[in-house]
């Protein structure tokens, strides 16, 4: 089994990659830019982000009409662990 396939066995790829991409972001991240990065629809990304916000993993920071995404401390720790596991596989 390929590394990517085994990773997907343990984690749902899109939500896991959303956290990792937020952790590794150099600039401000919006839901629309995140959707493009992980090749997912905007509506699906927003639905997942809302669940992550309820779980305390991310924050939405409103700046005018835009909502900037940031990881909470817990979200950053989970993203670090996902990245480490992905590297091991």
N, C-alpha and C positions, 0 to 999 in steps of 0.2 A: 504494500500500500504506500502511495506517495505521501510525503510529509504534509502537504496541504490537505489531503483527504483525511488523514488521521486527526489533524487539528480540527477539522469540521465535524468529526465524530464527537469530540468532547465539547466543542463550542459552536454555537450558531455563528456563522461567519460574519454577517453584516453587523449585528450589535457589538461583537467583540472588536471588529475593525473600526467601528465608530469610536469606541473608547481609545483605542491605540492611536488613531489619527488625531483625535483631540489632544492626546498627551504629547504627540510629536509635532504639533502645529507650531510653525514659526510666526504666523500672523493670526489675526482674529479669525474665528471660524463661525460661519453661519450655517443654518440647516441646508440651504441650497448648495453651498460649496461642499459641504460634507456629503450630500447626496451624489454629487458628481465624482468625488474622490473614491467612494466605495461602489460606484455604479449601481445606484438604487434610486427608486422614485422618491420625489420630495415628500409625498404624503406618507410613505412607509417610514422614512427617516423621522419625520415629525412624530408619528405614532410611537416609535421606539424611544425617541428622546423624551417624550412626555412620561413614559413608564420609568425611564432612567431618572428623571427629575423627581418623581414620586418616591423612588428608592433612595434618593439622596446622593446620586452619583454625579449629576451635573447641575449647573445653574444656568438660567437664561438671564442675561443682563440686557435690559432694554436701553438702546441708544437711538433716540429718535424713532424712526420706523423699523429699525433693525433690531434683531435679538442676537446678541453675541453669546456663543456657547463657551462655558468654562467647566472644567472638572472640579469637583469637590475634593477634599483630601482623600476620602474613601474611594472616589472614582479614579483618582490618580494612582492609588495603591493597586486597585484591581487592574488598571491598564498596564502598570508595570509588571504585574504577575502574568498577565496574558502574554505580554511581549516576551517574557522570560520563557514561558512554556512553549511558545511558538518557536523560539530560537533552539530549544532543546529537541524539538521534533524535526 
